[in-house]
Amino acid sequence: MRSDSVPYGIALGLLAPVLGFFAYATIYVTGIRPHLDLPFFIHDLFLGTREYQGPVLSLSLLANLALFFWFDRTDRYRSMRGVIGATFLYALVIVLLLYVL
C-alpha cells in the first residue's frame, strides 16, 4: 500500500484513535487518578458507563489531528483525505452513542 493513498489514510485514521485511547487511559490512571488501574478504566469506566463513552472517544480523536498535520507537513494529501474520512466515521459513532443509543 502506498503511503499517499486514501486507504492508507483510512487505515491509520482508524488505528490512531485506538492508540490515542490507550494514551489517554494511561495519562488518566497515572496522573489524574493514580489509585485506579488500566483494566478498571477500560472495563468499568469506559465500557461500563454510557455517559463517558462519547467524551473519551472524542479525546481519542486528538491522535487523528496529529496524524492529519503530519500528512499535511509531508504533502500526502490523499492520506489526509483518508484521515478525514476515518474521523467522520468516528464522529458518526460518537453521535450515535450520545444521542441515539
C-alpha positions in Angstrom: 0.0 0.0 0.0 1.4 3.4 -1.0 2.0 5.9 1.8 0.0 8.5 -0.1 -3.3 6.9 -0.7 -6.8 7.2 0.7 -6.9 3.6 2.0 -3.6 4.1 3.8 -5.0 7.3 5.5 -8.2 5.5 6.4 -6.3 2.6 8.0 -4.1 4.9 10.0 -7.1 7.2 10.8 -8.9 4.2 12.3 -5.8 3.0 14.2 -4.6 6.3 15.6 -7.6 6.9 17.9 -7.1 3.4 19.4 -3.6 4.4 20.3 -4.9 7.8 21.5 -7.4 6.0 23.7 -4.7 4.0 25.4 -2.5 7.1 25.7 -5.4 9.0 27.4 -6.2 6.0 29.6 -2.5 5.8 30.7 -2.4 9.5 31.5 -5.7 9.2 33.4 -4.6 6.3 35.6 -1.1 7.6 36.2 -1.7 11.3 36.6 -5.3 12.2 37.2 -6.5 9.2 39.3 -3.4 7.2 40.3 -5.4 4.9 42.6 -7.1 3.4 39.6 -5.6 0.9 37.2 -5.9 0.5 33.4 -8.4 -2.5 33.4 -10.7 -0.5 35.7 -10.6 2.4 33.2 -11.4 0.2 30.2 -14.0 -2.2 31.7 -15.7 -0.2 34.4 -15.3 3.5 33.4 -15.4 3.3 29.6 -17.4 0.1 28.7 -19.5 0.1 31.9 -20.6 3.7 31.9 -22.5 5.1 28.9 -22.1 8.7 29.7 -18.3 8.6 29.4 -18.0 6.7 26.1 -18.6 9.7 23.8 -16.2 12.1 25.6 -13.5 9.5 25.9 -13.8 8.7 22.2 -13.7 12.4 21.3 -10.5 12.8 23.3 -9.0 9.8 21.5 -9.6 11.6 18.2 -6.9 14.1 19.0 -4.5 11.5 17.7 -6.1 11.9 14.3 -5.4 15.6 14.5 -1.6 15.0 14.9 -1.7 12.5 12.1 -3.6 14.9 9.8 -1.0 17.7 10.4 1.9 15.2 9.9 0.4 14.2 6.5 0.0 17.9 5.7 3.6 18.6 6.5 4.8 15.8 4.3 2.5 16.7 1.4 0.5 13.5 1.5 -2.9 14.9 0.6 -4.6 11.7 -0.4 -3.7 10.2 3.0 -5.1 13.4 4.6 -8.4 12.6 2.9 -8.4 9.2 4.4 -7.8 10.5 7.9 -10.7 12.9 7.5 -12.9 10.1 6.3 -12.0 8.0 9.3 -12.6 10.9 11.6 -16.1 11.3 10.1 -16.8 7.6 10.8 -15.7 8.0 14.4 -17.9 11.2 14.6 -20.9 9.2 13.4 -20.2 6.6 16.1 -19.9 9.3 18.8 -23.2 10.9 17.7 -24.9 7.5 17.8 -23.5 6.8 21.3 -24.5 10.2 22.6 -28.0 10.7 21.1 -29.4 7.5 19.7 -28.3 4.5 21.7 
